[in-house]
Amino acid sequence: MKAGFPQGLDGIGFRAMACSVALILLGIAGCSTQKEVGEPPVEKISMKQVSVEGIHIRYVEKGEGNPLVLVHGIPTSSFLWRDMIEDLSAHGRVIALDLPGFGLSDPPPNGDYTISSYARLLEAFLEALSIESATLVCHDYGGPIAVMCALRNPKRYERLIILDTFLHRQLPPWPLSMKIAKIRPIGELFMWMGGESVARSGLEQGVMEKSRITEEVVRRYYMPDGTPGKLNRTMLGTLRVDYMEDLEFIEQNLHTIEKPTLILWAESDAFLPLYLGDLIHKDIKGSRMERLPDCGHFIQEDQPARATELIIEFLGGQKST
């Protein structure tokens, strides 16, 4: 059921109010944008490319043995895992992709940013790389994408490693900026005028260690190829998706997951509260849950070493030969 307009405001009045609020928020966010910005960080591992359903998908790959596929969320990319890939690669073939519309991958040509569409593309990506079965490691929007892929294709995965995400319909309230961004065409104006500020603000709110989010890191996430329009469209597209049908499918089938599952959750996540992790832990029987104190939503930025340690322990600690 859609929410109505605030009492005393018609549709036009509400949009005018939202536009004013958007401009104020952008003005506030923009106060911190006048900084010297260097070149985005150099990739530690050169990227590869594969074509999936006509979409050029970029990814990094390192190591040999059993595949570990790392699936990011919003507004990040494979770059999110940069401080974990090296150590993880001693324990398997690590593959971190840029989902379509993020990082250096092409956007979906049909403009479909739904969970189910991304899950289909992830399955096709695995097939293109001849991966028959993998450990799926997922975060944020990558969570429902990877889990839906796993539920549709149980033979495609050996284990699940789930970091701060959402797999239930009991979602927390949207922040005001996200509510504004969902309104057409105000969202387009909002992102056109301050998309980078929105990305920066989200990244900074998602970590405890603010020094990790440098201007160069923001730029690497926001426009690695120098063009901001792609991520702007992707963020708006994912915000405007109706998640409920896909989440209902996931929620109703989580209990069927019987393979080893590790859940890592940041205790100081500003976006996805701990109760969401508890729900997942309850529904996936036999799952193991580890809480990370003094850590924000982007665990990979805040505590990459601790997350890597827990994942390696979960994998059995055996090095790939």
Phi, psi and omega in degrees: 000132182277144177285143178278173177287154177303148182302133178090359179238131172274180182303317181294317180297320180295318180293324177296318178296316180297321179297318179297316179297320180300316180295321178296314181297321179294323178297319179294313181296325184288347181298335183259011186271346183277072181231155174291130181240120177276191178287147176303150182304142179290140180296134177288331180229131180295146184270150175249174181217142175220149179261126180231116182052038179081002180259128176280113181253127179263147181203161172249150183216134178205140177098174180225163178106210183294130185290139168241115183255121184259122185241113183277182177232217185258137357257040192263203183195190177301337179302335181302328187265009191303327182267009180242335189298316184303308182290322179295328184292345175285351184239011178161180178274102185270128180230121178239118183258156165270113176301150179308130181094349180245157177056232182256007178278153176296152173284159175298124184295336180268003179067023182265108182251021182287159177301314183297322179293315178296323179297320177297317180293324177295318177298317179295325177297314179300319179294319180297330179265010178058039178263111182278325180206142186212161164276122181264123180246122190223153183216143172056229182297339175292341180297299179298330178296308182293320182290322176296319176301317180294318180293324179287331187224073185303333180283350183279348183225151178256323180214162173238136172234115190245123178244142180003098184212195176218126181233008180233162181280352181278070185275149175290163180299146176291139170296156182304317182299324180287324176297318179295317183296336181284345184275127176271141352267015183297323179301318180297317178295316180304312183284325180296320183279330186211034181301319181293323177295322178297315179297315180299314181300316180297317180295318181293321178292338184270007178225154172272325181269087187297333182296343178291333185264079177279167177299325180293321178293317177302314181297324180294323176286316192283315180212073181298335179259008177087001181239115184282342188301324185296309181291327175303311181296321181293316180296318177295318180298317180288329178292326186271359179288141171273106184282343198299317182296315180293320179292327177298316178300313181296312183302319183285346184243359180302326183294345180278349181286121181240357182276158183306131183225129175247132178244121175250130183222131178282129182289340181249033178293120182279348186249315185240098186298162184301332183298333178293321176293321178298322178297317179296314180300320180293320186279333178263098185298136178081001179290156178248133181239131177239127177263136181253107179290155178054041183223140179264184185307316181274079181305322184294336176271320186281311185223060182298323182293317180293318178297317179298316179301315181293322179293316179298319177299317180296324179287351178105354177072003181281128179280147179290141180245000000 
